[in-house]
Amino acid sequence: MGKQGSPRSPRPETIDKEEKFGRRSFDSLSGNDLLLGRRIYASEVSKAQGSKHDQNCGSSNKFWKKQHSWLRRNFKSIVLMISVTGFIFCMDSIMVSIFHSDSRAVVQDISRLSNMTLHKNGAVDASPVQMYSRLLNLASDSLAKNEFKPDTPNFREERSSKSSQWKPCADNNKAAVSLERSRELSNGYIMVSANGGLNQQRVAICNAVAVAALLNATLVLPRFLYSNVWKDPSQFGDIYQEDHFIEYLKDEVKIVKNLPQHLKSTDNKNLSLVTDTELVKEATPVDYIEHVLPLLKKYGMVHLFGYGNRLGFDPLPFDVQRLRCKCNFHALKFAPKIQEAGSLLVKRIRRFKTSRSRLEEALLGESMVKSTVKGEEEPLKYLALHLRFEEDMVAYSLCDFGGGEAERKELQAYREDHFPLLLKRLKKSKPVSPEELRKTGKCPLTPEEATLVLAGLGFKRKTYIYLAGSQIYGGSSRMLPLTRLYPNIATKETLLTPQELAPFKNFSSQLAALDFIACIASDVFAMTDSGSQLSSLVSGFRNYYGNSQAPTLRPNKKRLAAILSDSETIKWKIFEDRVRKMVEEGQKLRTRPYGRSIYRQPRCPECMCKF
């Protein structure tokens, strides 16, 4: 800030020696030292006059009269200057207070995020591991240059000119066979004990509904097996609305909550138990008719134990295929407490209280009020990132992630404890180098690689990112590339209070349901592993309800590995172009190919209708 001056009074034509001395002392001080200047002035005048005070009394009186006259003429200016200075000091104090408050909030959020992503064995994070330091520096420079430029990435519309013709309609068609006829012809009861986590269980439920319709059986509400991996005792009613599920599917499949009492002894003796190992993966209707139906008719029930992905997608009768879609996209509604927490999560991300999309309405029901006011302020847009980089996945991949010998030893020890069968199989097979695994797209993307993809696509530093996923291997040190380039990161742990999360503590599937909701409701969803069940189900929901306005970004790991192999020489502009082409290729939407998952790619006549 420049120095502030004040208007000077016209100089008198004659000034005596003492007056000149006093005026020079006064003028030599800055405006901020005004009072100090007056004290100096008085002192110096006193010294200069000494014993001559009585003789110069007239001159002194004349001088003070001039000073009083100057003060009277400039009184308003002085008061205004003091007021302005006080206002500036006041505003400065307020801004400093706000800045410190925001800084504390950011530090707290980063601390909570770091706690969420800490290595699950509680070890202290190692020094940051960066495999592509040069590219990260280029990405940082690019983000800084483009901070105030107009937004460039436009993924609002899916890459298909005909995609808008597909509309959800799995709930429109009715089964040809009525409920009364189904009751008369029922072949017995099917019990299902589903394994895995939230997403595997969801697939198992809808497959069981399809099998019950295929075999003309009554379905007992599926149960969930307790897993030492997930450690979640939740059952169907803890996650989904039981009555809605039964009522919604009643015209196609009869569903009851419990097995009839007279059949419980048969179940206890495991007389009609069918395990996952007895059914081939992606089993066909013929497999069920030949191996399951005879047991069903003989004992009046059959128990599919450890049930999961044991029903193929093709060939399958049209009505049975459609029933799978109806189950997944309409019948399975989250329990009210999950809907309420999910609604609160989305509201806090968007900083908005009403629903703005059919996606949110389908997921959250009445817990998210529909917007009815036109011209409302737009809610905050956000990107959801499902980052798959957990320790078990990293260890199982056999890839190298730049952590040196310490990382290799740690991952090998984890394999010995958790994947002994993998190690036995490796001894009998030809070894494949980590470099070859990466080149063929077999390695999970690191947080660093995910960061480079986002930067290459043109997402700005201010982009709001919801991070879904479990504990990240390597903890906060692995997350540094992402948190440094994209500081606006939130998780369910940072958006919800400990009290709001308390009902879901120790229930991993229920916590996963909150990530499921936040990812589906996002403006853009980015995955790092296309084989993930959560990513598959989320992208399917967005395809079904998104009206071509809910894009999903799927990096091709093999193509990305080829791009990153030139990390030491590639120019940033070329990197951007290649990354964008890679992602746009994955965005092209087509009708579901034969044999592909109907949960992930619902654009087909069985699930959606063309208009």
N, C-alpha and C positions, 0 to 999 in steps of 0.2 A: 504494500500500500504506500502510495506516495505521501509526503508530509502535507499536513493541512495548514494552510496559511490563513491569516485574517486581514481584513482591510486595514490599511494604515491611515492615521489622521494626517492632514497636511502639516509639514514641519513649520514651526514658527520662524520668522525671518531672523530673529536674534536670539541666540541661546548662549547663556554664560558658560564658563568653563566647567563649573560643577554640574550643570544640567547636561552638558554633552557627555561627561563621564558617566552620569547615571543612565542616560538613554542608551549608550552603547552596551552597558551591562544588561539592560532589559531586553534589547533587541537581539542580543547574541544567544538567547535561550529559545528553546522550542516551545510550542504552544502547550505541551504536556507539563512543562516546568514553570508554568505561569506563577504559581504561588511561591516557588523557590526563588524565582527571579525577583519577586517583590521583596523577599527577605534580604537577598543579596543587595538589591538596590538600596534599601533602607540602611543596611550596614555600611555600605560604601559611602553613601551620602554623609552618614554620621562621622566616619573617619575623615572624610575630605574636609568637612567643615570644622571639626575640632573645636578650638576655643573661639573661632570666629562666628559661632552660632548666633550670638546676639547681634553682630554686625550685619549678618546676611539674612536676618529674619524676614525682611521684606521680600527678598528674592525667593525664599523658601515658600512663603505664603502664596506668592504668585505662581510658583510651580504646582503646588497642591490644587490651586483653583483650576489650572489647566487639566490636571489629572481627573478631577471630579467632572469637569466638563466632558472629557473624553469618555468616561464611564457612562455618563448620562446618555451621550449620543449612541453608544454601542451596547447599551444594556440588553436590548432584545437579541442582538446577535450573539452575545455571550451566553444568555440563557438558552438560546436555540442550540448552540454548540455543545453545551453541557448536556442538554436533553438527548441530542443525537448520540453523543458519546456513551451516555448511560444506556440508551436503547441497544447500541451495538454490543456493549458488554453483556447485556441481558440475553440477547439472541445468541451470542457466542457461548454463554453458559448452557443455554438450552440445547444447542446443537451438540456440544461436547457430551452432555448428559445422554442424549439420544444415541449418539455414536457408541458410547460405552455400554449402554443397554443392549444395543443390537449386537455389539461385539461379544458380550457375555452370552447372548442367546445363540449366536453362531458357534461359539466355543462349546456350549452345552450340547447343541445338536450334533456337532462333530464328535464330541465325547461319547454321546449315546450311540452314534453310528459305529464308532470304533469298538465299543463294547459289544454291539450286535455282531460285528464281523470278526471278532477275535477268534483265534484258533481254539477249537473246542476243548483241547486238552489243557487250556489255561496257560500255555507257555508264553513267555515274552516274545513279542514279534521280532523277527530278525531285521537286519538292515534292508531297505527297499530293494526289490529285484526288478530291474528293467532290462528287457530284451531288445527294445527298439528306442534307445535314448535319442538318436538323431531324429527319428520321425516324431517323437513326442515333442521335441523342441520346435519342429516345423509346425506341428499341430497347434502348439501354444501361440506361436507367432501369428498363425492364420486366424485363430480365434480373437486375438487382440486386434488385428486389422479389421476384421469384419464385425466387431461388436456393435457398431452403430449403423451398419448397412441394413437395408431391408431384408426380411427373412427370405431365404432362397429355397430351402428344402420344402417341396410340396408333395407330401405323401397322403394328402387328404383323399384322393381318389385312387382306387385300385386300378392297376394297369390292364383294363379290359373294357373295350367299348360296349360289349354286350352284357357285362355283369349286372347292370342295373335292371335287367329284365327278370332276374331271379328274385323271388320273394318267398318268405317263410310260409309254409302251408302244411307242415307235418301234422298239425292238429285238426285239419279240415276233414280229412277222409275218415270214414268210419269202417270198422271191420264188417265183413259180409255176414259173419256168424254172430247172432245175438247172444247176449249174456245167458238167457234161459237155455239156449241150445248148448252153450259151452258147459253149463253146469251138468246137463244130462250126459254129455259125452266126455266129461273129464276123466282122464286116465290115472289121476292120483295127484300127489303133492310133490312139489320140488322144493327142497331146502338148499340154500346156498350159503356157504361160508367163504367170504371173499378175503383175499390176502392183499398185502401192499398198503400204500398210503391212500390219501384222499382220491387222487386221480385214477389209480388202478382200481379202486373200489367202485368208482363211478362207472367205469367201463364194464366191470363185472356185473353191476346191477342191471344195466341196460341189456347186456348180453343174456342175462338170466330171464328178463322179461321176454326177449325174443324166443328163447328156448322153450319157455312155458307155453307161448302161443304156438310154436312149431309142433310141440308134442301134445298140445291140447290138455295142459295140466294146470292145476291151481298152484300159484307161487306163494310160498311162505316168505314174509318180509325178510330180506337178506340180512345175514349177520356178518360182522367184521371180526376177523381173527386178530388176536393180539400179536404184535410183531416186536421182536427184540431190537429191531432197527428203529421203528417209529415210536414204540413205547406209548401207544395211545389206546386206552380202553374204550374209546367212544363207540357207540352203536348207532344204528340207522337213525333213531329218533333224536340223538344228540346233534346230528348234522343236518338232517333233512326233515321236512314236514311229512309225517307218516300218513295222516288222513288225506292230505291233498294228493299224495302219490297214489293211494288206493283208489280214491274217487276219480281221479283224472283218467286212469287206465281201465276203469271198470267195464267199459264196453268192449274191450279187446281181451283182457286177461283178468281172471279173478285172483285177487291178492288177499291173503289173510295174515294176521299178525303172529299167530302161533300155530304150530302143528297140532292137529287133533290129538286128544289124550290117548286114544287107542293105538296110535301109531308111534308113540314115543318109545315104547320098548323095542320096536324094530330099529329105530334110530340108535338107541343106546347099544344095541348089539352089533351095530355097523353092518347089518345084513345087506343094505343097499347103498353102501358108501362108494362113491366114485371120486378118486383123487385126480389131481391135475396131470399126474404122470400117465393116467389111463386114457387121457384124451389128448390127441395130437394138437399142437398149436395151430390156430386157424382152422379148426375142425369144420367140416361141411355138415349140412343137414343129414346126409346119409350116415355119417359117423354117429350122430345122436340117435337116429332111428334104429340103427343096428346094435348099438352098445348100451344106450341109456333107456330107451323105450321098453325093452323086455323086462328090465329090473323094475321099472315104474309100474308096469302092469302086474308083475308078480307080487310085489310087496305093498303096492298102493302108495309108495313114496320112494324117492331117491334123494340122496344127499350129495351134492356136488361140493366136495371139500377142497379148500385152497384154490377156489375158482378164480380165474382171471381172464386173460385174453385167450379164450378157448372156443371162439366162434369166428369163422372167417367172414369176409364181407361179400364174397361172391363165390359160387352162385347162391342166391337166397331169394325166396319168394318176395314179391313186391310188397305185400302187406306186412310181412315180418320185418323187412328192411325199414319200412316207414315207421313201424312201431319202435324201432331202436331210436330213430330221430325224435319221435314224440316223447319218449322217455327222457332222453338227454336234454333236449331243448325246452321242454314244457313241464314234464311231470316232476322232475327233481328240483324242488325249491328248497333253499337253505332254511334252517330253523330260524324262528323270529329273532333270537338273540344274535345269531350270526348276521342276519340281514340288518339289524339295527347297528351293530358294530361296523359292518361294511358300509352302511349308509353314512355313518359318522366319519369314517375314513375318507370316503369320496368327497364329502362336503368340505372337509378340512384341506384336502388336496386342492380342490377347485375353488375354495373360499366362496362357495355358493351353496344355497340350501335347497334348491329345487332340481328335479331331474330334467335333463335336456335331450335325452335319447331313449330309443326303445330298448337299447341294451341295458341301460340302468334300470328301466322299469321292469324288464324281464328278470333281472337279477335280484332287485331289492324290493320289488312289490310296493306296498303302501308305506314302507319305511322311508321311501324317497318320494316326496310330494312332487307331482308333475307341475311344470311351469305353465301358468295361464296368462301371465302378464306380457304383453308385447313391448318391445323396445327396452327390455331389461339389460343391465350391464352384462357383458359376456363373462362367463366363468373362466378361471385360469386353465390353460391347456397344459397337458403334461404328457410325458413319455414314460411308459412302464418298461423296465428292463429286467428280464428274467436271466439272472447271472448264474449259470451252472458251473461252479468251481469248488465243489465240496471235496473234502479229503478222500472220501471213498471213490468218487468219480475220477479224481486226479490219479490216485494210486492204481486203479484198475486199468487206466488208459495206457500205462507203461511209457508215457511220453516224458520228455525232459522239458522243464519250465524255467531253466536259467538259474536255479538255486545252487548249483554246484554239488560237491560231494555230500555235503550235509543234507541237502534235499533228497538225493538218491538213497542215502542210508535210511532216512526217516520213512520214505515211501515204501522201501523194501521191507522194513520192519512192520509197517501197516499191512502189507500184503501177506506176510507170514502169519499175522494174527487173524486177519479177516478173510483172506482169499487163498486158502491152502490148495483148493482144487485148481485154481488158476495157475499156481506155481507148478503143480504136477503136470498140467497140460503143456506148460511152456517147456518143460524138460524133454517132452516127446516131440516137440515141433521145431521147425527151423526158426531161429531167432530173427526178429525184425528190429532194425535199429530205430531209435527215437526219431532220427531225421526222416526215415522212410515213413514212419507213422504220421508225422506232421505233414509231409508232402502229399500223402493220400487222404488228408482231411480227417484223420482218426483222433486228433487231439482236441480236448475241450478248449474253448477260447478263454484266455486269461482276462482279468479286468483291464489290463493294459491294451490288449487287442480289441476288446469291446470299445474302449475309449477312442482308439484310432479310427474304428469304423464310424462311430458317431461324428467325430470331427471331420472325417472324410466326406460324410454325407451333408455337411454344412450346418449341423445343429450348433447353435451358438452357446457361449459360455453360460448365459442366463437361463438356458433350458431347464425346466423343472423336471426332475427324474424321480420316479418312484422305483425303488430297488426291491425286487422280489427274490426270494431265495433263502437258503439256509446259511450256515456259517461258511465263510469263505476261507479256503485253505491259504495259510500265510497271513491271515488277519489283516489288520489295517495297513501294514506295509505293502501288501499286494494291492490294496485299494487306493494307494496314494496317486497313481496316474489318473484314476477316475475322479477322485475327490479334488485334486488340484485343478484339473481342467474344467470340471463341472461341479462347482461347490453346492449347487441347489439340489441336494439329494435328500430324499425322505424315505423312511421305512414305516411299517406299522408300529414299530417300537418308538419312533420319534413323533409320530402323529397322534397316537393314543396315549393316554396317561397310564401309569402302572395300575391304577384302580380300574380303568376301562379294559385293560388286558387281563386282569386277574381271573375272570371266569374262564379264560382259555388257556391258562397256564397249565403246562404238562399235558396238553391235548394238541399234539402236533397237527393232526388232520383238521381240527377246527381253526388253528392258526393259518394253515395252508389255504383254507377257504377264504380268509381275508385277502391273502395275496391273489387268489383266483379272481375275486371280485374287483380288486384294484387294477389288475392287468386287463380284464375284459372291458372295464369302463374307460380305459385310457384313450387319448386321442391317437397315439401311435404306440404300438406294442413291438418291442424289439427282443428277439430271442438270441441266445448264443449256442443253443443246441436244439436242432430241429427234431431230434429223436426223443426229446423230453415229453412225457405224457401231459404235464401241465401246459407246456407250450402248444402241444397238439390240440388239446381241448379248448384252450383260450382262443387260438386262431380259428377253430371251428365255430365257436360262439360268435366271434366277430364277423365271420363270413355269413353266418345265418341271419343275424339281427342287424348287422352294420350298414346295410343299404349301400354298400360300396364306398362308405365313408369311414371305415375303421381299418386302416392299413396295418399290415404286419410285416416287419422287416426280418428277413431270414438270410443271414450271411451264409454263403457257400464256403465251408471251411477249406475245401480243397483249393478253390480259386483264391481265397484269401491267403492261404499259405504261399501260393505262387507269387502273389503281389508282395507279401512281406519278405520273401526271399531276396528282394531287391532293396531292402530297407536302407542300406548304406549308400545307395547311389540315386535312387528314384527321386524325381522332383515332386514337390507337393501337389502341384496342379495335375500331374499325371496320376499320382496316387488317388486324388479325389475322383478323377474321371473313371478310373478302373473300379474303385469301390462302388461308385454310383451305378455303373453298368451291372456289376455283380448283384446288387440288391434289387435293382429294377427287374432283372431277369427273374428273380425269385418271387416278384410281386405279380407276375402274370397269372391271372386266374382262369382256370379251365374247368370244364365239367369233370366231375370225379372220374378218374380213370378206373378201369376194371380192377377189382381186388384191393383198391385203396380204402383207407379208413373213412367211414361215413361220419365219424365224429369230428375229424379234421377237415374234410372236404365235403360239406353237405350239399354242394351245388349239383344236384341230380334230381330226377323226377320223383324219387321216393321221398325226398325231404323238402324240396322247394318247387315252386311252380313258376313257369315262364309266363311273363305278361308282355 
